[in-house]
Every structure is written in C-alpha cells, then in structure tokens.
Amino acid sequence: MASLQEQFLKAGLVDKNKAKLAHQDKTKQQKVERRTGTATVDEARIAALETQRKNAERARELNAKRDAATAQKAIAAQIAQMVQKNRQSKGAADIAYSFTHDNKIDRLHVSAEIQRHLMAGRLVIVRQGGATELVPRVIADKIAERDASLVVRVNKTSATIDADDPYAAFQIPDDLMW
C-alpha cells in the first residue's frame, strides 16, 4: 500500500520538492526528540482530537433528545389508543356531574347510573386534548402511569373502616346534588 505522501504525489496535489521538505522536517524533528528525550506536542493533532470528541458528545446529546421526543410521542399515542378503545358512554346525560380541573369547576352531563359508577370509583374522568372521556378505573391507572396529568377525577372507595368509628354506618357522598 502506498503512503499518503505517495498518494498525494500521484494525484498531483503535492510536488516532489514539497514532499522532500516535509520528509526532511519530519526526520529533523525525530532526531531532536531522540536527543532531548521529550516528545513534541502536535497542537493540530490535539485540536483535531478535541474537536472530534466535542462533536461526538454533541451527537450523543442530540440523539438522546431525539430518542426522548420519540418516546414521548409513543406514550401519547398509547394513551390516545387506550382512551379511544375503552371510553364509556355518558348515558342519557340528564344529570350534571361537577368536578374540578385546573382549579376550575367543570360539569359533565351523565345519566344516573354513570353518576353512581363515578362516585363508586369504577369510572374515572380523563381529559385528553379538549375532550373529556370516561374510562374504567383499570385503564385510568395505566394512563396515570404514563401521564398522571390527564387523569382528572378518581374517586377512591374506602374499603377499610375503623371498628371504633361511631360514624361508620353513615356514608359521606362524594358529589352532593343541590
């Protein structure tokens, strides 16, 4: 295999005199290094290595950002698919069910049966985009694992009742109708 210098000569990029001068400078530098015992620092080579390292680090950062954005889009698509496949009907929509979202009181018109399911915690209100949907609690838990900000209202059923509680027989309604 021909050296780089010979390849430049064949291509016509360098003439013989310049190649000879470069070779002489290189041999002089090697003699000086042998005599003094110290290696000379090649600033151009060090600068090139530093630039290469910085470029590689920047490429890693950009790849990490792109991968994070791709993962975020995939999560959003999963959530949209779960809501679309598992959304429940709001029923006859004769009762206004009030709930808070972003420090505002919103209303959702549902049937009496759906209202009971919401109060019991079997159905959960989910806000995706501008739409308000009802999904089963299991699906809402899966959505909350991915993005908890989309789950608006989760009524928890209190399964544990203290035996010494004098008011255990009285249930407190979650949503009072006035």
Backbone as a printed PyTorch tensor [residue, N CA C, xyz], in Angstrom:
tensor([[[  0.8450,  -1.1710,   0.0000],
         [  0.0000,   0.0000,   0.0000],
         [  0.8910,   1.2350,   0.0000]],

        [[  0.5380,   2.1830,  -0.7660],
         [  1.3310,   3.4020,  -0.8910],
         [  1.0410,   4.3230,   0.2850]],

        [[  2.0480,   5.0790,   0.6850],
         [  1.8720,   6.0120,   1.7850],
         [  1.0140,   7.1790,   1.3240]],

        [[  0.5880,   7.9580,   2.2770],
         [ -0.2510,   9.1030,   1.9730],
         [  0.5090,  10.0970,   1.1120]],

        [[  1.7790,  10.2280,   1.3980],
         [  2.6240,  11.1490,   0.6200],
         [  2.6820,  10.7080,  -0.8410]],

        [[  2.8360,   9.4160,  -1.0850],
         [  2.8870,   8.9020,  -2.4570],
         [  1.5320,   9.0750,  -3.1440]],

        [[  0.4510,   8.9150,  -2.4060],
         [ -0.8690,   9.0930,  -2.9970],
         [ -1.0830,  10.5480,  -3.4070]],

        [[ -0.6130,  11.5060,  -2.5920],
         [ -0.7070,  12.9220,  -2.9500],
         [  0.1170,  13.2390,  -4.1860]],

        [[  1.3160,  12.6150,  -4.2890],
         [  2.1600,  12.8330,  -5.4620],
         [  1.4750,  12.3230,  -6.7320]],

        [[  0.8580,  11.1380,  -6.6490],
         [  0.1820,  10.5690,  -7.8130],
         [ -1.0130,  11.4260,  -8.2250]],

        [[ -1.7210,  11.9630,  -7.2410],
         [ -2.8990,  12.7710,  -7.5300],
         [ -2.5150,  14.1530,  -8.0380]],

        [[ -1.2720,  14.5490,  -7.8510],
         [ -0.8320,  15.8600,  -8.2960],
         [ -1.1430,  16.9650,  -7.3240]],

        [[ -1.4620,  16.6230,  -6.1040],
         [ -1.7690,  17.6360,  -5.0950],
         [ -0.5080,  18.2360,  -4.4850]],

        [[  0.5870,  17.4890,  -4.5220],
         [  1.8510,  17.9290,  -3.9410],
         [  2.9490,  17.6500,  -4.9710]],

        [[  3.9480,  18.5610,  -5.0570],
         [  5.0740,  18.2750,  -5.9560],
         [  6.1960,  17.6230,  -5.1510]],

        [[  7.2240,  17.1410,  -5.8530],
         [  8.3050,  16.3860,  -5.2090],
         [  9.0880,  17.2350,  -4.2290]],

        [[  9.2890,  18.5060,  -4.5120],
         [ 10.0670,  19.3700,  -3.6140],
         [  9.3690,  19.5480,  -2.2620]],

        [[  8.0630,  19.7720,  -2.3000],
         [  7.3160,  19.9400,  -1.0320],
         [  7.3240,  18.6430,  -0.2370]],

        [[  7.2090,  17.5190,  -0.9180],
         [  7.2350,  16.2350,  -0.2350],
         [  8.5900,  15.9990,   0.3980]],

        [[  9.6690,  16.3660,  -0.3020],
         [ 11.0210,  16.1900,   0.2140],
         [ 11.2520,  17.0750,   1.4320]],

        [[ 10.7680,  18.3360,   1.3780],
         [ 10.9070,  19.2480,   2.5210],
         [ 10.1270,  18.7430,   3.7340]],

        [[  8.9620,  18.2230,   3.5160],
         [  8.1500,  17.6970,   4.6260],
         [  8.8490,  16.5050,   5.2580]],

        [[  9.4500,  15.6530,   4.4250],
         [ 10.1710,  14.4870,   4.9390],
         [ 11.3940,  14.9050,   5.7510]],

        [[ 12.1270,  15.9290,   5.2620],
         [ 13.3040,  16.4230,   5.9880],
         [ 12.9000,  17.0160,   7.3330]],

        [[ 11.8100,  17.7890,   7.3540],
         [ 11.3490,  18.3780,   8.6230],
         [ 10.9620,  17.3000,   9.6210]],

        [[ 10.3610,  16.2650,   9.1140],
         [  9.9400,  15.1730,   9.9880],
         [ 11.1490,  14.4520,  10.5750]],

        [[ 12.1510,  14.1830,   9.7660],
         [ 13.3400,  13.4910,  10.2860],
         [ 14.1030,  14.3680,  11.2660]],

        [[ 14.1730,  15.6830,  11.0180],
         [ 14.8350,  16.6010,  11.9620],
         [ 14.1160,  16.5840,  13.3060]],

        [[ 12.7980,  16.6040,  13.2570],
         [ 12.0110,  16.5960,  14.4870],
         [ 12.2340,  15.3000,  15.2550]],

        [[ 12.3280,  14.1890,  14.5600],
         [ 12.5620,  12.9070,  15.2200],
         [ 13.9380,  12.8620,  15.8710]],

        [[ 14.9680,  13.4300,  15.1980],
         [ 16.3180,  13.4820,  15.7770],
         [ 16.3260,  14.3090,  17.0500]],

        [[ 15.6440,  15.4620,  17.0170],
         [ 15.5940,  16.3240,  18.2040],
         [ 14.8940,  15.5950,  19.3470]],

        [[ 13.8490,  14.8740,  19.0430],
         [ 13.1280,  14.1340,  20.0770],
         [ 14.0150,  13.0570,  20.6880]],

        [[ 14.8140,  12.3870,  19.8600],
         [ 15.7010,  11.3360,  20.3790],
         [ 16.7960,  11.9220,  21.2610]],

        [[ 17.3480,  13.0570,  20.8490],
         [ 18.4350,  13.6780,  21.6220],
         [ 17.9390,  14.1940,  22.9650]],

        [[ 16.8240,  14.9160,  22.9540],
         [ 16.3480,  15.5370,  24.1980],
         [ 15.5380,  14.5790,  25.0550]],

        [[ 14.9790,  13.5640,  24.4620],
         [ 14.1740,  12.5980,  25.2230],
         [ 12.7610,  13.0730,  25.4890]],

        [[ 12.3490,  14.1810,  24.9120],
         [ 10.9780,  14.6820,  25.0950],
         [ 10.2350,  14.6130,  23.7700]],

        [[  8.9980,  14.3550,  23.8570],
         [  8.1650,  14.3040,  22.6610],
         [  7.5880,  15.6850,  22.3980]],

        [[  7.5590,  16.0730,  21.1610],
         [  6.9760,  17.3700,  20.8210],
         [  5.4610,  17.2300,  20.7530]],

        [[  4.8250,  18.3110,  21.0660],
         [  3.3730,  18.3130,  21.0930],
         [  2.8670,  18.7580,  19.7260]],

        [[  2.0310,  17.9400,  19.1670],
         [  1.4240,  18.2720,  17.8770],
         [  0.0780,  18.9260,  18.1560]],

        [[  0.0620,  20.2770,  18.1410],
         [ -1.1380,  21.0270,  18.5010],
         [ -2.2820,  20.7620,  17.5380]],

        [[ -1.9580,  20.6020,  16.2690],
         [ -3.0120,  20.3730,  15.2850],
         [ -3.7160,  19.0440,  15.5570]],

        [[ -2.9100,  18.0410,  15.8980],
         [ -3.4940,  16.7260,  16.1760],
         [ -4.3510,  16.7690,  17.4380]],

        [[ -3.8650,  17.4480,  18.4660],
         [ -4.6140,  17.5690,  19.7160],
         [ -5.9110,  18.3450,  19.4900]],

        [[ -5.8440,  19.4150,  18.7120],
         [ -7.0360,  20.2010,  18.4230],
         [ -8.0520,  19.3740,  17.6300]],

        [[ -7.5460,  18.5790,  16.6920],
         [ -8.4470,  17.7310,  15.9030],
         [ -9.1290,  16.6920,  16.7880]],

        [[ -8.3680,  16.0860,  17.7110],
         [ -8.9570,  15.0990,  18.6190],
         [ -9.9940,  15.7420,  19.5410]],

        [[ -9.7050,  16.9520,  20.0030],
         [-10.6370,  17.6670,  20.8820],
         [-11.9320,  18.0040,  20.1250]],

        [[-11.7870,  18.4500,  18.8920],
         [-12.9540,  18.7620,  18.0750],
         [-13.7780,  17.5090,  17.8110]],

        [[-13.0850,  16.4180,  17.5430],
         [-13.7810,  15.1510,  17.3000],
         [-14.5340,  14.6960,  18.5450]],

        [[-13.9210,  14.8550,  19.7150],
         [-14.5770,  14.4810,  20.9680],
         [-15.8120,  15.3420,  21.2230]],

        [[-15.6960,  16.6640,  20.9840],
         [-16.8310,  17.5610,  21.1870],
         [-17.9730,  17.2330,  20.2300]],

        [[-17.6320,  16.9330,  18.9870],
         [-18.6630,  16.5810,  18.0060],
         [-19.3770,  15.2840,  18.3920]],

        [[-18.6200,  14.3220,  18.8870],
         [-19.2210,  13.0560,  19.3040],
         [-20.1480,  13.2680,  20.5020]],

        [[-19.7380,  14.1140,  21.4360],
         [-20.5720,  14.3870,  22.6100],
         [-21.8530,  15.1200,  22.2120]],

        [[-21.7220,  16.0750,  21.3020],
         [-22.8890,  16.8120,  20.8260],
         [-23.8540,  15.8740,  20.0910]],

        [[-23.2990,  14.9640,  19.2960],
         [-24.1400,  13.9980,  18.5820],
         [-24.8750,  13.0900,  19.5620]],

        [[-24.2020,  12.6890,  20.6490],
         [-24.8600,  11.8570,  21.6720],
         [-26.0150,  12.6140,  22.3270]],

        [[-25.7930,  13.9060,  22.6270],
         [-26.8500,  14.7110,  23.2460],
         [-28.0490,  14.8640,  22.3150]],

        [[-27.7700,  15.1290,  21.0440],
         [-28.8610,  15.2700,  20.0810],
         [-29.6230,  13.9600,  19.9140]],

        [[-28.9130,  12.8530,  19.9000],
         [-29.5670,  11.5430,  19.8010],
         [-30.4340,  11.2760,  21.0240]],

        [[-29.9370,  11.6480,  22.2000],
         [-30.7150,  11.4470,  23.4260],
         [-31.9980,  12.2810,  23.3940]],

        [[-31.9020,  13.5350,  22.9280],
         [-33.0960,  14.3840,  22.8360],
         [-34.0870,  13.8170,  21.8270]],

        [[-33.5850,  13.3500,  20.7020],
         [-34.4600,  12.7910,  19.6730],
         [-35.1380,  11.5190,  20.1870]],

        [[-34.3830,  10.6830,  20.9070],
         [-34.9680,   9.4600,  21.4670],
         [-36.0310,   9.7840,  22.5130]],

        [[-35.7820,  10.8200,  23.3280],
         [-36.7600,  11.2170,  24.3420],
         [-38.0360,  11.7360,  23.6810]],

        [[-37.8940,  12.5140,  22.6170],
         [-39.0740,  13.0240,  21.9130],
         [-39.8500,  11.8800,  21.2670]],

        [[-39.1470,  10.9210,  20.7150],
         [-39.8050,   9.7600,  20.1050],
         [-40.5470,   8.9520,  21.1650]],

        [[-39.9320,   8.7670,  22.3190],
         [-40.5840,   8.0260,  23.4070],
         [-41.8230,   8.7710,  23.8940]],

        [[-41.7490,  10.0910,  23.9770],
         [-42.8930,  10.8880,  24.4200],
         [-44.0540,  10.7680,  23.4270]],

        [[-43.7370,  10.7870,  22.1360],
         [-44.7810,  10.6240,  21.1200],
         [-45.4090,   9.2330,  21.2120]],

        [[-44.5910,   8.2310,  21.4720],
         [-45.1110,   6.8640,  21.5850],
         [-46.0430,   6.7480,  22.7840]],

        [[-45.6870,   7.3700,  23.8930],
         [-46.5390,   7.3400,  25.0920],
         [-47.8600,   8.0490,  24.8090]],

        [[-47.8060,   9.1980,  24.1290],
         [-49.0290,   9.9260,  23.8040],
         [-49.9290,   9.0920,  22.8900]],

        [[-49.3230,   8.3720,  21.9550],
         [-50.1120,   7.5150,  21.0640],
         [-50.7390,   6.3530,  21.8320]],

        [[-50.0090,   5.7810,  22.7820],
         [-50.5570,   4.6970,  23.5940],
         [-51.7520,   5.1870,  24.4140]],

        [[-51.6080,   6.3610,  25.0020],
         [-52.6940,   6.9160,  25.8160],
         [-53.9230,   7.1800,  24.9530]],

        [[-53.7100,   7.7710,  23.7770],
         [-54.8350,   8.0580,  22.8860],
         [-55.5400,   6.7670,  22.4780]],

        [[-54.7710,   5.7310,  22.2220],
         [-55.3680,   4.4510,  21.8290],
         [-56.1560,   3.8390,  22.9900]],

        [[-55.5970,   3.9070,  24.2030],
         [-56.3110,   3.3510,  25.3590],
         [-57.6220,   4.0800,  25.5990]],

        [[-57.6060,   5.4090,  25.4980],
         [-58.8260,   6.1790,  25.7190],
         [-59.8460,   5.8650,  24.6300]],

        [[-59.3890,   5.8070,  23.3870],
         [-60.3010,   5.5510,  22.2670],
         [-60.9520,   4.1750,  22.3660]],

        [[-60.1790,   3.1650,  22.7340],
         [-60.7140,   1.8020,  22.7930],
         [-61.6040,   1.5580,  24.0050]],

        [[-61.3490,   2.2640,  25.1120],
         [-62.0240,   1.9370,  26.3670],
         [-62.9550,   3.0280,  26.8890]],

        [[-63.2490,   4.0270,  26.0890],
         [-64.1220,   5.0860,  26.5940],
         [-65.5470,   4.5610,  26.7540]],

        [[-66.2120,   5.1040,  27.7590],
         [-67.5600,   4.6630,  28.1080],
         [-68.5670,   5.7520,  27.7200]],

        [[-69.7720,   5.3440,  27.4620],
         [-70.8370,   6.2780,  27.1200],
         [-71.2350,   7.0680,  28.3570]],

        [[-71.6730,   8.2980,  28.1490],
         [-72.0960,   9.1430,  29.2740],
         [-73.5670,   8.9350,  29.6070]],

        [[-74.2370,   8.1110,  28.8600],
         [-75.6390,   7.7930,  29.1410],
         [-76.5770,   8.8420,  28.5860]],

        [[-77.7440,   8.9900,  29.2420],
         [-78.7900,   9.8970,  28.7760],
         [-78.4480,  11.3640,  29.0230]],

        [[-77.4460,  11.6350,  29.8010],
         [-76.9460,  12.9840,  30.0680],
         [-78.0130,  13.8960,  30.6700]],

        [[-78.6620,  13.4260,  31.7210],
         [-79.6910,  14.2410,  32.3530],
         [-79.2370,  14.8360,  33.6930]],

        [[-78.0770,  14.4110,  34.2130],
         [-77.5790,  14.9150,  35.4900],
         [-76.2290,  15.5840,  35.2470]],

        [[-76.0560,  16.7600,  35.8430],
         [-74.7800,  17.4690,  35.7110],
         [-73.8510,  17.0010,  36.8360]],

        [[-72.7790,  16.3240,  36.4640],
         [-71.7810,  15.8490,  37.4340],
         [-70.6620,  16.8750,  37.4720]],

        [[-70.4300,  17.4950,  38.6220],
         [-69.4180,  18.5410,  38.7570],
         [-68.1110,  17.9610,  39.2650]],

        [[-67.0010,  18.4600,  38.7010],
         [-65.6670,  18.0430,  39.1360],
         [-64.7120,  19.2080,  38.9210]],

        [[-63.5890,  19.1660,  39.6070],
         [-62.6110,  20.2480,  39.4740],
         [-61.4900,  19.8050,  38.5500]],

        [[-61.0510,  20.7650,  37.7220],
         [-59.9340,  20.5240,  36.8100],
         [-59.2070,  21.8520,  36.6160]],

        [[-57.9230,  21.8720,  36.9310],
         [-57.1090,  23.0950,  36.8420],
         [-57.7300,  24.2370,  37.6460]],

        [[-58.1330,  23.9460,  38.8520],
         [-58.7350,  24.9150,  39.7690],
         [-60.0090,  25.5480,  39.2110]],

        [[-60.6760,  24.8600,  38.3330],
         [-61.9650,  25.3050,  37.8090],
         [-62.9690,  24.1810,  38.0150]],

        [[-64.2140,  24.5630,  38.1720],
         [-65.2610,  23.5670,  38.3050],
         [-65.8470,  23.3300,  36.9280]],

        [[-65.7670,  22.0970,  36.4750],
         [-66.3310,  21.7040,  35.1840],
         [-67.5240,  20.8010,  35.4370]],

        [[-68.3960,  20.7390,  34.4530],
         [-69.5810,  19.8830,  34.5570],
         [-69.5790,  18.9060,  33.4000]],

        [[-70.0340,  17.7260,  33.7120],
         [-70.1720,  16.6740,  32.7190],
         [-71.5780,  16.1160,  32.8740]],

        [[-72.3490,  16.1360,  31.8160],
         [-73.7290,  15.6520,  31.8840],
         [-73.7400,  14.1470,  31.6380]],

        [[-74.2150,  13.4210,  32.6640],
         [-74.2210,  11.9550,  32.6240],
         [-75.5760,  11.4390,  33.0910]],

        [[-75.7780,  10.1430,  32.9230],
         [-77.0050,   9.5150,  33.4200],
         [-76.8190,   9.1680,  34.8960]],

        [[-77.8810,   8.7880,  35.5500],
         [-77.8270,   8.4630,  36.9770],
         [-76.9430,   7.2500,  37.2290]],

        [[-77.0050,   6.2680,  36.3440],
         [-76.1750,   5.0660,  36.5060],
         [-74.6900,   5.4000,  36.3840]],

        [[-74.3580,   6.2200,  35.4220],
         [-72.9560,   6.6210,  35.2310],
         [-72.5000,   7.4430,  36.4300]],

        [[-73.3720,   8.2750,  36.9760],
         [-73.0250,   9.0550,  38.1610],
         [-72.6920,   8.1290,  39.3340]],

        [[-73.4570,   7.0610,  39.5070],
         [-73.1620,   6.1110,  40.5890],
         [-71.8020,   5.4380,  40.3620]],

        [[-71.5180,   5.0850,  39.1150],
         [-70.2180,   4.4690,  38.8060],
         [-69.0670,   5.4450,  39.0670]],

        [[-69.2870,   6.7120,  38.7570],
         [-68.2480,   7.7170,  39.0230],
         [-68.0210,   7.8940,  40.5180]],

        [[-69.1070,   7.9570,  41.2780],
         [-68.9760,   8.1340,  42.7260],
         [-68.3730,   6.9110,  43.3880]],

        [[-68.6600,   5.7180,  42.8580],
         [-68.1130,   4.4950,  43.4320],
         [-66.6500,   4.2880,  43.0380]],

        [[-66.1880,   5.0100,  42.0460],
         [-64.7970,   4.8810,  41.6310],
         [-64.5630,   3.8530,  40.5450]],

        [[-65.6450,   3.3120,  39.9760],
         [-65.4760,   2.3300,  38.8970],
         [-65.1670,   3.0020,  37.5660]],

        [[-65.6280,   4.2310,  37.3840],
         [-65.3040,   5.0250,  36.1980],
         [-64.4910,   6.2450,  36.6110]],

        [[-63.6220,   6.6820,  35.7150],
         [-62.7200,   7.8020,  36.0030],
         [-62.8150,   8.7990,  34.8500]],

        [[-62.7280,  10.0820,  35.1730],
         [-62.7510,  11.1400,  34.1620],
         [-61.3250,  11.3980,  33.6830]],

        [[-61.1600,  11.4050,  32.3580],
         [-59.8490,  11.6370,  31.7460],
         [-59.9930,  12.7770,  30.7500]],

        [[-59.0700,  13.7530,  30.7790],
         [-59.0590,  14.8620,  29.8180],
         [-57.9130,  14.6510,  28.8550]],

        [[-58.2330,  14.5190,  27.5910],
         [-57.1900,  14.3800,  26.5750],
         [-57.4750,  15.4170,  25.5000]],

        [[-56.5240,  16.3320,  25.3360],
         [-56.7720,  17.4390,  24.4180],
         [-57.8690,  18.2990,  25.0070]],

        [[-58.9360,  18.5170,  24.2650],
         [-60.0670,  19.2710,  24.7840],
         [-61.2280,  18.3790,  25.1520]],

        [[-61.0980,  17.0910,  24.9360],
         [-62.2090,  16.1570,  25.1610],
         [-62.1610,  15.5700,  26.5650]],

        [[-63.3460,  15.4010,  27.1370],
         [-63.4940,  14.7490,  28.4320],
         [-64.1130,  13.3870,  28.1920]],

        [[-63.4360,  12.3500,  28.6500],
         [-63.9090,  10.9880,  28.4270],
         [-64.0100,  10.2410,  29.7510]],

        [[-64.8240,   9.2220,  29.7700],
         [-64.9640,   8.3270,  30.9200],
         [-64.3280,   6.9940,  30.5540]],

        [[-63.4340,   6.5210,  31.4190],
         [-62.7850,   5.2290,  31.1880],
         [-62.8550,   4.4120,  32.4760]],

        [[-62.7590,   3.0850,  32.3760],
         [-62.7280,   2.2610,  33.5850],
         [-61.4920,   2.5720,  34.4340]],

        [[-61.5930,   2.2770,  35.7010],
         [-60.5170,   2.6000,  36.6400],
         [-59.1980,   1.9080,  36.2740]],

        [[-59.2510,   0.6690,  35.8010],
         [-58.0390,  -0.0760,  35.4360],
         [-57.2920,   0.6610,  34.3310]],

        [[-58.0310,   1.1400,  33.3360],
         [-57.4210,   1.8690,  32.2260],
         [-56.8800,   3.2040,  32.7190]],

        [[-57.5940,   3.8630,  33.6140],
         [-57.1300,   5.1410,  34.1620],
         [-55.8280,   4.9610,  34.9390]],

        [[-55.6880,   3.8420,  35.6330],
         [-54.4330,   3.5760,  36.3440],
         [-53.2760,   3.4230,  35.3650]],

        [[-53.5270,   2.7550,  34.2370],
         [-52.4940,   2.5990,  33.2140],
         [-52.1430,   3.9450,  32.5830]],

        [[-53.1500,   4.7860,  32.3740],
         [-52.9020,   6.1240,  31.8280],
         [-52.1170,   6.9560,  32.8250]],

        [[-52.4430,   6.8470,  34.1090],
         [-51.7460,   7.6160,  35.1450],
         [-50.2800,   7.2060,  35.2590]],

        [[-49.9630,   5.9350,  34.9690],
         [-48.5650,   5.5110,  34.9700],
         [-47.7780,   6.2330,  33.8910]],

        [[-48.4350,   6.4990,  32.7690],
         [-47.7540,   7.1400,  31.6510],
         [-47.7660,   8.6590,  31.7660]],

        [[-48.9400,   9.2330,  32.1350],
         [-49.0650,  10.6850,  32.2780],
         [-50.1940,  10.9710,  33.2560]],

        [[-49.8270,  11.2710,  34.4850],
         [-50.8170,  11.4650,  35.5470],
         [-51.6330,  12.7400,  35.3580]],

        [[-51.1460,  13.6830,  34.5640],
         [-51.8720,  14.9440,  34.4080],
         [-53.1580,  14.7870,  33.5990]],

        [[-53.3230,  13.7070,  32.8710],
         [-54.5210,  13.5060,  32.0640],
         [-55.6860,  12.9700,  32.8780]],

        [[-55.4040,  12.3060,  33.9900],
         [-56.4610,  11.7470,  34.8330],
         [-56.9750,  12.8660,  35.7280]],

        [[-58.2570,  13.2050,  35.5530],
         [-58.8220,  14.3570,  36.2470],
         [-59.4200,  13.9740,  37.5880]],

        [[-60.2690,  12.9710,  37.5880],
         [-61.0190,  12.6770,  38.8040],
         [-61.0170,  11.1870,  39.0720]],

        [[-60.5140,  10.8140,  40.2500],
         [-60.5470,   9.4210,  40.6760],
         [-61.1590,   9.3920,  42.0670]],

        [[-62.3380,   8.8010,  42.1700],
         [-62.9640,   8.6250,  43.4830],
         [-62.4880,   7.3010,  44.0450]],

        [[-61.9500,   7.3460,  45.2290],
         [-61.4330,   6.1360,  45.8520],
         [-62.4910,   5.5660,  46.7900]],

        [[-62.6570,   4.2840,  46.7090],
         [-63.5880,   3.6330,  47.6230],
         [-62.8220,   3.2740,  48.8880]],

        [[-63.3660,   3.6040,  50.0230],
         [-62.6940,   3.3130,  51.2840],
         [-63.1120,   1.9190,  51.7430]],

        [[-62.2390,   0.9660,  51.5470],
         [-62.5360,  -0.4270,  51.8960],
         [-62.2840,  -0.6920,  53.3770]],

        [[-61.3800,   0.0720,  53.9720],
         [-61.0580,  -0.1550,  55.3800],
         [-61.8730,   0.8100,  56.2430]],

        [[-62.6630,   0.2450,  57.1330],
         [-63.4750,   1.0380,  58.0510],
         [-63.0240,   0.7000,  59.4600]],

        [[-62.7330,   1.7160,  60.2210],
         [-62.2830,   1.5370,  61.5930],
         [-63.4460,   1.0050,  62.4450]],

        [[-63.1840,   0.0020,  63.2330],
         [-64.2340,  -0.6230,  64.0520],
         [-64.7320,   0.3170,  65.1470]],

        [[-63.8970,   1.2120,  65.6270],
         [-64.2750,   2.1260,  66.7010],
         [-64.9160,   3.4130,  66.1800]],

        [[-65.0660,   3.5550,  64.8990],
         [-65.6060,   4.7840,  64.3160],
         [-67.1140,   4.8600,  64.5700]],

        [[-67.5870,   5.8810,  65.3070],
         [-69.0240,   5.9660,  65.5920],
         [-69.8530,   6.3400,  64.3590]],

        [[-69.2100,   6.8820,  63.3240],
         [-69.9390,   7.2980,  62.1290],
         [-69.7340,   6.3170,  60.9710]],

        [[-69.3270,   5.1010,  61.2530],
         [-69.0460,   4.1160,  60.2090],
         [-70.3010,   3.7570,  59.4200]],

        [[-71.4550,   3.8320,  60.0270],
         [-72.6900,   3.4570,  59.3450],
         [-73.1660,   4.5400,  58.3870]],

        [[-72.6260,   5.7550,  58.5260],
         [-73.0560,   6.8790,  57.6810],
         [-72.0370,   7.0940,  56.5640]],

        [[-72.5260,   6.9910,  55.3400],
         [-71.6320,   7.2210,  54.2040],
         [-71.6670,   8.6920,  53.8160]],

        [[-70.5060,   9.1820,  53.4670],
         [-70.3950,  10.5720,  53.0200],
         [-70.4160,  10.5620,  51.5010]],

        [[-71.3560,  11.2630,  50.8970],
         [-71.4010,  11.2630,  49.4220],
         [-70.2380,  12.0710,  48.8450]],

        [[-69.7420,  11.5820,  47.7040],
         [-68.6500,  12.2720,  47.0410],
         [-69.1150,  13.4950,  46.2790]],

        [[-70.3010,  13.4240,  45.7440],
         [-70.8000,  14.5030,  44.9180],
         [-72.1990,  14.8680,  45.3970]],

        [[-72.3070,  15.9740,  46.0850],
         [-73.6060,  16.4060,  46.6050],
         [-74.3790,  17.1300,  45.5020]],

        [[-75.6470,  16.7840,  45.3380],
         [-76.5150,  17.4530,  44.3820],
         [-77.3850,  18.4280,  45.1560]],

        [[-77.4400,  19.6770,  44.7420],
         [-78.1830,  20.7050,  45.4530],
         [-79.4100,  21.0700,  44.7060]]])
